[in-house]
């Protein structure tokens, strides 16, 4: 059983839904690399509206028909494990925003690999 409690680091990567890495969605590549690195978990959240460095507002509103919505990939693990993963993001994320926030894990229990 896998457990993580106490102080941790939250890594959030903000990219566009259409951003790719070698013909694969960038957010998917980040999740698969986080999994391969043994991080506790990763989730992808699709935004309904937002803008970034381009200053173009992307939205899901029907009249706008945006296809490049904002996406956030969130990973939480120990500070050491998250920081060890950062060099992989340097390779992958050429446009976007990467943030780190200290957080406290109240409960995380996993079954481990099946």
C-alpha positions in Angstrom: 0.0 0.0 0.0 1.3 3.5 -0.9 0.9 6.3 1.6 1.8 10.0 1.5 1.0 12.4 4.3 2.3 15.7 5.6 4.3 18.3 3.7 4.3 17.9 -0.1 4.8 19.9 -3.3 2.1 20.6 -5.9 3.3 20.9 -9.4 0.9 22.6 -11.9 1.6 22.8 -15.6 -0.6 25.1 -17.6 -0.6 24.4 -21.4 -3.0 24.5 -24.3 -5.2 21.6 -25.2 -3.7 21.5 -28.7 -0.1 21.6 -27.6 1.7 18.4 -28.6 4.9 16.5 -28.1 5.9 14.3 -31.0 2.3 14.1 -32.3 0.9 13.2 -28.9 -1.1 15.6 -26.7 1.4 17.4 -24.4 -0.7 16.9 -21.3 -0.8 13.1 -22.0 2.9 13.0 -22.4 3.4 14.8 -19.0 1.0 12.3 -17.3 2.7 9.3 -18.7 6.2 10.6 -17.8 5.0 11.3 -14.3 3.7 7.8 -14.0 6.9 6.3 -15.4 8.8 8.5 -12.8 6.8 6.9 -10.0 5.1 10.0 -8.9 2.1 9.6 -6.6 -0.4 10.7 -9.2 -1.3 13.2 -11.9 -4.6 14.7 -13.1 -5.5 16.7 -16.1 -8.1 19.5 -15.8 -9.6 21.1 -18.9 -10.5 24.8 -18.5 -13.7 26.3 -19.7 -12.1 29.7 -20.4 -8.7 31.4 -20.0 -5.8 33.1 -21.6 -2.1 33.0 -21.3 1.0 34.7 -22.8 -0.7 35.0 -26.2 -3.4 37.2 -24.6 -6.0 35.4 -26.7 -9.1 34.4 -24.7 -10.1 30.8 -25.3 -13.6 29.7 -24.2 -16.1 26.9 -24.4 -18.9 29.3 -25.1 -20.9 28.1 -28.1 -20.4 31.2 -30.3 -16.6 31.2 -29.8 -16.0 27.6 -30.9 -12.5 27.5 -29.4 -10.6 24.3 -29.9 -7.5 25.2 -27.9 -8.8 25.4 -24.3 -6.5 25.8 -21.3 -5.4 22.6 -19.7 -3.8 22.1 -16.2 -1.8 19.0 -15.3 -1.5 18.7 -11.5 0.9 16.5 -9.7 1.4 16.2 -5.9 4.2 14.3 -4.3 7.2 14.8 -1.9 9.3 17.9 -2.7 12.3 15.7 -3.7 10.3 13.6 -6.2 8.6 16.6 -7.8 11.9 18.5 -8.1 13.6 15.4 -9.6 10.8 15.5 -12.3 11.4 19.1 -13.3 14.1 18.4 -15.9 11.7 16.4 -17.9 9.3 19.3 -18.0 12.1 21.6 -19.2 12.4 19.3 -22.2 8.6 19.1 -22.8 7.1 22.5 -22.0 8.3 25.2 -24.5 5.3 27.4 -24.1 3.2 27.5 -21.0 3.4 28.0 -17.3 4.9 25.7 -14.6 4.2 26.5 -10.9 5.2 24.9 -7.6 3.2 25.3 -4.4 3.8 23.8 -1.0 0.8 21.9 0.2 -0.2 19.5 3.0 -1.5 16.0 2.1 -4.2 15.0 4.6 -4.8 11.6 3.1 -3.4 9.7 0.2 -3.5 5.9 0.2 -3.1 3.8 -2.8 -3.1 0.1 -3.5 0.1 0.3 -5.4 0.6 -1.4 -8.8 -2.0 -4.1 -9.7 
